[in-house]
């Protein structure tokens, strides 16, 4: 399959399922009709399926286009596919998978006095943010280069420092942190990252996310527990090539 340069897609909420359409490749020829944000679920060995954020399951019934894909349980990914007519018991969808683009997938980590410097606090913007599939999903913008030796690090942290500010007690307070490792801020790049939300206090209203933004200093963003993929913007740019390397 030709390398995808960039795509512009719209979210279609069909029967509660999040499907995305309108894809472009280098030659502007579509090899697939649909795109979904999913979580890879490994059953046994290399057998796996895609868990959609609405709880439905999609079987990769035809994987001839992605024979070399390395399966990892819990990996978030953009999946480009065509639906197959043949139904499979136990699955809501059966698909011919054309391409899988992994999304940086991480866990929430603690930050204390010893780890503050390594975690960093370089500037970064949140373009969009939503809850889905048991993850906090973030589209971000940051400045940098394509120098693979200067791979930026992103983390979502619980501030456990003794001098941590006391934020809204009704929300789970987290910080979206960025370490640019002194990379030159040559140009603006976009990307996506997903953070697994384990052992969350469901009595809280939601999340309060602290961010050191590109242009407006420290800002706080609130996202409520009842926020779902249905509240996403009508359209969104997604880059299957990470313009600035991150980890």
C-alpha positions, -999 to +999 in steps of 0.1 A: +000+000+000+012+035-008+024+056+021-004+079+034+007+115+033-022+130+052-059+126+057-088+147+065-117+129+079-152+135+094-167+115+122-199+097+113-218+083+143-236+054+127-256+033+152-233+045+180-202+034+161-174+059+153-165+055+117-143+079+098-141+086+060-125+105+032-089+093+029-061+105+006-028+087-003+001+099-023-017+094-056-051+104-044-064+069-050-084+053-021-074+018-012-099+018+017-133+033+025-133+037+063-111+046+092-116+040+129-097+047+162-094+014+180-076-006+207-058-038+197-070-068+218-049-099+216-068-132+221-040-158+219-007-158+201-010-135+171-048-137+170-064-103+177-094-080+171-101-043+172-121-029+202-140+002+191-146+029+216-184+023+217-178-013+229-182-030+196-157-055+181-143-057+146-125-088+133-096-084+109-110-110+086-085-102+058-050-091+068-031-098+035-021-061+033-006-060+068+013-093+071+042-077+089+022-058+116+035-065+151+005-071+174+006-056+209-023-059+234-037-025+244-021-006+215-042+023+202-043+027+165-059+042+134-072+014+113-079+018+076-103-008+063-131-020+040-160-038+056-166-074+044-201-087+037-194-120+055-205-119+091-185-135+119-201-148+151-191-128+181-181-097+162-201-066+151-179-060+120-157-080+097-131-061+078-103-062+052-076-042+069-055-021+045-032-003+070-027+002+107-011+033+121-001+030+158-008+058+181+016+066+209+000+047+239+012+052+275+001+050+311-004+078+336+028+080+358+036+097+391+059+127+392+079+136+424+109+158+432+133+132+417+116+128+384+104+164+377+135+174+356+135+143+334+097+145+328+102+181+317+077+210+312+083+223+277+055+241+259+028+221+241-008+227+230-038+205+233-058+208+200-085+183+210-091+159+239-117+132+245-124+101+265-129+068+247-120+031+250-107+036+286-082+062+274-077+099+275-070+107+239-051+139+230-043+156+197-014+180+204+008+206+187+045+212+195+076+228+180+106+208+169+125+191+141+126+156+126+159+148+143+154+112+156+181+118+181+159+145+197+128+124+201+104+144+223+089+127+254+052+131+264+036+121+297+004+124+316+014+127+353+000+128+388+019+155+406+030+140+439+055+168+448+050+183+482+046+217+466+020+206+441-007+232+437-041+223+452-065+222+422-103+215+419-111+187+445-141+176+424-118+165+395-088+142+391-059+165+387-033+155+361-006+173+341+002+169+304+040+171+303+065+175+274+103+172+273+117+185+240+153+176+250+165+210+237+153+202+202+153+233+179+118+247+176+120+248+138+084+242+129+050+233+143+040+196+142+008+177+151+003+143+166-018+120+188-012+103+221-035+080+242-032+075+280-046+044+296-069+054+325-065+027+352-080+027+387-099+059+382-120+074+410-154+073+394-169+095+421-151+125+405-167+147+379-139+142+355-103+153+348-085+187+352-055+187+329-027+213+335-008+222+303+022+246+297+008+260+264+027+273+234+015+309+236-006+314+267+014+300+296-001+275+321-038+266+314-062+242+329-085+221+308-115+202+322-131+171+307-161+154+323-165+117+328-196+117+306-176+131+276-174+105+249-163+102+213-197+116+202-186+151+214-157+152+190-154+180+165-171+174+132-138+173+114-102+167+123-068+165+106-049+133+114-013+127+104-002+091+098+034+103+096+045+118+130+060+151+119+081+154+150+094+122+167+078+115+201+080+088+227 
